[in-house]
Amino acid sequence: MPAKNPRVNVVLERPVYEALKRLAQREGTSLSLKARDLLRDALETYEDLALGVIAEERERTFDRSRALSHREVWRSKRR
């Protein structure tokens, strides 16, 4: 029977594997679930950093004299 979720095989260096194994044992979970959770956390961090770069660029190029007020934005959305 095919797996419900896609699978990924990963080759780890021994120290990384041992650290993952210790974390999984400490939390009473499987290696694959711990690896999945750590990967999710890493992807969220990566996304946060990327969005931070975009925000910094927008902040750097922001021109208050060209910005719309709160009222102007909502007035234009009603039309």
C-alpha positions as CSV (number, residue, x, y, z in Angstrom):
1,M,0.0,0.0,0.0
2,P,1.4,3.4,-0.9
3,A,2.4,5.8,1.9
4,K,-0.1,8.5,2.8
5,N,2.6,11.2,2.9
6,P,5.6,11.7,0.6
7,R,8.8,10.2,1.8
8,V,12.4,11.6,1.8
9,N,15.5,9.6,2.5
10,V,18.3,11.6,4.1
11,V,21.9,10.6,4.8
12,L,23.2,12.1,8.0
13,E,26.7,12.3,9.4
14,R,27.1,10.2,12.6
15,P,27.1,13.2,15.0
16,V,23.9,14.6,13.5
17,Y,22.2,11.3,13.6
18,E,23.2,10.7,17.2
19,A,21.9,14.2,18.2
20,L,18.6,13.6,16.4
21,K,18.3,10.2,18.1
22,R,18.9,11.7,21.5
23,L,16.3,14.4,20.9
24,A,13.7,11.9,19.7
25,Q,14.3,9.7,22.7
26,R,14.1,12.6,25.1
27,E,10.7,13.5,23.6
28,G,9.5,9.9,23.3
29,T,9.0,10.2,19.5
30,S,10.3,8.6,16.4
31,L,13.4,9.7,14.5
32,S,11.2,10.6,11.5
33,L,8.8,12.7,13.5
34,K,11.6,14.6,15.2
35,A,13.3,15.1,11.9
36,R,10.1,16.4,10.4
37,D,9.5,18.8,13.3
38,L,13.1,20.1,13.1
39,L,12.8,20.6,9.3
40,R,9.5,22.5,9.7
41,D,11.1,24.8,12.3
42,A,14.1,25.4,10.0
43,L,11.8,26.2,7.0
44,E,9.8,28.6,9.2
45,T,13.0,30.3,10.2
46,Y,14.2,30.5,6.6
47,E,10.9,32.0,5.6
48,D,11.0,34.5,8.4
49,L,14.5,35.6,7.3
50,A,13.4,35.9,3.7
51,L,10.4,38.0,4.6
52,G,12.6,40.2,6.8
53,V,14.8,41.0,3.8
54,I,11.7,42.0,1.8
55,A,10.4,44.1,4.7
56,E,13.8,45.9,5.1
57,E,13.9,46.7,1.4
58,R,10.3,48.1,1.6
59,E,11.2,50.1,4.6
60,R,14.3,51.5,2.9
61,T,12.4,52.6,-0.2
62,F,9.3,53.8,1.6
63,D,8.4,57.4,0.8
64,R,5.9,58.8,3.3
65,S,5.0,61.7,0.9
66,R,3.6,59.1,-1.6
67,A,1.8,56.9,1.0
68,L,-1.9,56.8,1.4
69,S,-3.6,57.4,4.7
70,H,-5.8,54.8,6.4
71,R,-8.9,56.6,5.3
72,E,-7.8,57.0,1.7
73,V,-7.1,53.2,1.5
74,W,-10.5,52.2,2.8
75,R,-12.3,54.8,0.7
76,S,-10.7,53.4,-2.5
77,K,-11.7,49.8,-1.5
78,R,-15.4,50.7,-1.2
79,R,-15.6,51.9,-4.8
